[in-house]
Amino acid sequence: MSRGAGVRPFRDVTARRPPCGEREISTFTVSDLLERHWLPTQEFRNLKPSTLAQYRTVVSAWILPHLGDLDVSALTPATVRDLLVQLRTTTTSTGRAGLSTRSLQLTVGVLKAACAFGVETGLFERNPIGVVRRPRPEERTPTTWTVDEARRFLASVATDPLAALWALLFTRGLRRGEAAGLRWRDVDLEQGTIRIVHTLIVVDGRVQESTPKTTHGRRTVPLDTFLIALLHARRRAQEDDRAHAGGAWMASDYVFTNGVGQRLAPDGIRIRFQKLADAVGLPRIRVHDARHSAASMMLASGVHPKVVQELLGHSHVDITLGLYGHVTPSMGRQAGEALSSRLLGPTP
């Protein structure tokens, strides 16, 4: 089969006929497919801005530097494999020592989606990498704090302006962006609930409003007396900030704001969290690991996985159990010991 077999050139491009002995100039490159056809189409799919930004990064930073000039017909599973090896082992422009498995999965996903799009829209006749599979995800136990470590942290930040935010992260497993995007209109202190319907995300270095990733992410989270008291205190502190700022106050409905009412950037929350944790001498974890800590502590204390799933906003309980499978064996032992004690132990 010739190099261009199965590939139909663009109608608006005329390939020049090469002199005898020269290779034919490619008229349909990977760059053409991704930049001229696939990416522009994604703009009209009503995708989240963060998803579009992610696609642009995958295309411009990970795929095109290596495969941009390659003719689509020359793509093979071996080509994709070599690309993944390069991406995994080459230091990135930001100094990162190779891409993660998740990033490699995204790279393969974009290439496969673009090639499938090319076939569906008649740009070419066959998908050259249709048999390629994404790399398997790495099995990784989430990094978490113990109950004692989380308790130490929350006690140390009891007077911090963001005390309620830290408590929501560690007791209800909110994501950083969900806490940053929480608004007073979605807080019902009388009923003791908050609604997770907004989130703040960072796209191309700019903070943007968004919504939870899935319909299950849009959820109602119950509060207890401790959290209700913390949110009452947060409201009073915000009123004090408003009075002190005077005309500089930036009115908004966000629960967590700075001293002049401006919403908090997710990265600002991350930096503040690390600073507060370091001050107490606790092991370094990410802000997102507070969510993992909350889930692990709930499961270990006997909370039903279905309840944990709903609190976290996972779409399926299998996701919850898959992420925190390291906790469930101890749950099984505790349940078994309790039943053995009731059935085989001394009669009460």
N, C-alpha and C positions, 0 to 999 in steps of 0.2 A: 504493500500500500504506500502511495506517495505521501510526502510530508503534509500536504494540504488535503488529503482525502477526507471526505466527510464534512468539510468546512466550507461554507458558502461565504465569499467575501461580501463586505458591505456594498450596497448598491451605489453609494456616493463616493466610493473609493475605487480608483482604477489602478491596478497593479501594472507597473511598467514591465515590458518583456525584457528580461536580462540578456546581455550578449552571450554568445555561446561560451559555455564553461562556467558562467556565474550561477549562483543559487538565486532562485526567485525571491524577490523582496516580500516579506510577510505583510499582509494587509489586514490581519485580524489577530492582534496580540492580546495577552492577558490584560494589559493596561486598557486597551480598547473595550474589552468586555466589562471590566469592573468600573472604569471611570466614565465611559460614554453611555453605558447601557444599564448595568445592574444598580449602581449606586443612585443615579437619578431616579430610578423607579422606586427605590425605598423611601424617597422623600414623600411619596403619595400614599404610603401605607398606614398613615396615622400612627406611626411608631413613636415611642417616647424619645425625647431629645437625647437622653443618655444612650439609648440604643443606637441611634443614628451616629452619634459621636464615636461610639465604640466601633461601629462598622468602618467609619472613616479612618480611625486609627489602625485597624487591622489591615485595611487596603493600603494606605499610604506609608505606614511605618514597617509593616511586617511582610507584606506580599510583594508589592511593586518593586522595592529595591532589589529583590532577588529574581522575580519572574516577570516583571513588567514588560520586557521586550520579547518575551518568548511567545511564539505562535501558539494559539490555543490548541491546535492539532498536535502539538509536540508535548502537551501535558500528559503525564502518565502517573500511575501510582508511585513509581520510583522517584519521579520528580517531586511529588508531594512529600515523600519520605525524606528525601535529601533536604528539602526546605525545612522540615521539622527539626532535623538534626542541626542545621545551621542556627535556627531560632533558639533551640534549647541550649546551645553551647557558646553562642556569640554574645559578647557583652553589648548591651543596648546603648543607645545614645545617652540615656540617663544614668549609665553606670551600673545597671542591673546585670547580674551575671546569668544571662539567659532567661527565656520566658518560662512561665509556669505551665503546668499541664493544662490548666484552665484556658490560658491564652492560646496554647496550641490547638485545643479543641475549637476555640472560636475561629482560628485561622482556617482549619479544615472545613468548618461549617460554612464560612463565607465562600470559600472556593467551590464547594459542592453546590451551594445554593445558586451561585452565579452561573455555574455550568448547567445546572438543571434549568435555570431561567433561559439560557441560551437555546436549549433544545425546545423548550415550551414555546418560545417566541419565534422559532424558525431561523435563528441566527446561524445555527449549525445543526447537523443531523444526529450526532451522537454525543453522549457525555463521556469525555475521555477519562474521567476519574470517578465514574459512578460507583465503582466497587470499593472505593477508599472508605475506611471507617475512621471515626474520630479516636484519638488516643483514650485509653481507659482512664477514668479519674483516679487520682491518688487517694488511697484510704488514709485519712488523717484524723487523729483524735483531736478534737478542738481543745485549745488551750483555755483553761478555766482557773478561777480562784476557788478555794475551799470556802465553806460557810464561815469559818473563822476569819479568813482573809477579807472576804466581802464585808463581814460585819465590822472589821477594823477600819476598812475604808469608809464605809457609810458613817461610822461614828466620828471619824476625823473630819468629815465634810458637813457635819450637822449644821454649822453656821455659814456654810458657803452659799452664795446667792443661787447656785444651781443645785441645791440639796435635793429638791424634788425631782429634778432630771436624773440625777445619779440613782435615786431610789427607784424610779420607773425602769431604768435600764436593768438594774439587778433584781428587781422583784417581779417585773412583768415582761421582761425580755424585749422591750421596744428596741427597734433599730435606731441608730444615731439620727438618721434623717427624719424618722417618724417623730422623735422627741423634738427635734429642731422645728419641725413643721406643725407641731400641736398648737391649736388656737383655742381661745377661751370659749368660743361658740360651740366647740366640740367637747367641752368639759362640763359635766353635770355633777356638782358637788353634793346636791341634795339627794340624787339617786345613787351617787357613788359610781359613776362610769365616765370613761373617756372614749371618744370615737376616733379611730385612726382612719382618716380619710385624706390627709395631706402629708406630703413629705418634701424635704428639701434635698436636692441633689446638686452635684457639681458637674457641669458640662463645659468642656473647653476652658476650665479655670474660672468659670462664673457660676454663682449660686442661682439655681432656678427652682421654682415651685413645680411639683409633680404630684402624682398619686401613687399609691402602693402598686407593687409589681403585678399582683393578681387580685381577683375578686375576693379571695380568702384573706388577702392582706388588708382589705377594708373591713375592719372588725370593731366590735365594742369590747372594751377591756374593763373589767370590774375593779373598783378601788376598795381599799379597806380603810379603817379609821386612821391608820398611820399615814397613808398616802393622802387622804383627804385633808388631814391637818397640815401636811407639808405643802399642799397646793393652796390652802387658805393663806399660809405664811408667804408663799410665793406671790400671791395677789397683793398682799399688804406691802411687801417689799417693792413690787412694781409701782404701786401708788406712791410710795416714798420717793422712788427714782423719778417719777413724773413731776412731783412737786419740786424736787431739787433741780431738775433739768430746766424747768420753766419753758421758755420759748424754743429751746433746743430739742425739746422732746419730739420724737418721730412716732406719731400715733400709729399703732397697728394692733391686731388682735392676737399676736403671738404670745404664748405663755412665757417662753424663755427669750428674754431680750437683754441687751446690755444696758448701761446706765442712762442712755438717751433714747431707749425704746427701739433700737435697731435689732432686727432679727439676728440670730446667731448663725454663723457659717458652720457647716459640719466640720471643717478642718479646725476651726477655733475650738470646738468641743473636744476634738481629739487631742489637741495640744494641751488644753487645760486639764483633761483627764490624766494624761501622762505626768504632768507636773504635780498634780495632787497625789497620785499614786507613788511617785518617787519620793515625795516628802514624807510618806509614812514608811518607806522602805519595803514596799510590797513588790512581788515579782512583776516584771513588765508583761502586760498583756495589751491587746488592742481594745479600743472602745467596743468593737463588735463582739469581743470575747466576753463582755459583760452579759450579752444576750445568751451566749453559750453557757456561761456560768449560771444564769437564771434557770435555763432549761435543765441543766444537769442537777442543780440543787432541788428543783421541783420533782424530777423523776426519782432521785435518790430518796426523797422524803415520802414517796408513795403516791404522789399525784398521778392520776391515770394519764397515760400517754395521749389519749384523745383530748383531754382538757389542756394539756401542754401544747398540743398541735393548734388548738383554737386560740389560745393566748398568743402564741407566736405568729399566727397567721400563715402557717404552712398549708399548702393545698391538700396534702394527704398525710395521714398519720405515719405512712411508711417513710416519708421524708424525715419526720421527727425521730423515728426509731433508727433510721439509717445514720443520722448524724450523731445520735447519742446512744448507740448500741453498747458503748463501754459502760453505761450506767445500768442497763437492764439486767445483766447477770446478778448484780447485788440485789436488785428488786426481786428476782426470782428466788434467791436464797432466803430473803426476809419473809416472803410470802410462804415459802415452803416450811420454814422453821415455825412460823406462827401457826400454820395448820397442823403440823406435827405435834406441837405443844398442846393444841386443843384436843386432838384425837388420841394421842399416845401418852400424854403427860398425866400427872395426878389429877383426879377429879376435883374441881374447885369446891 
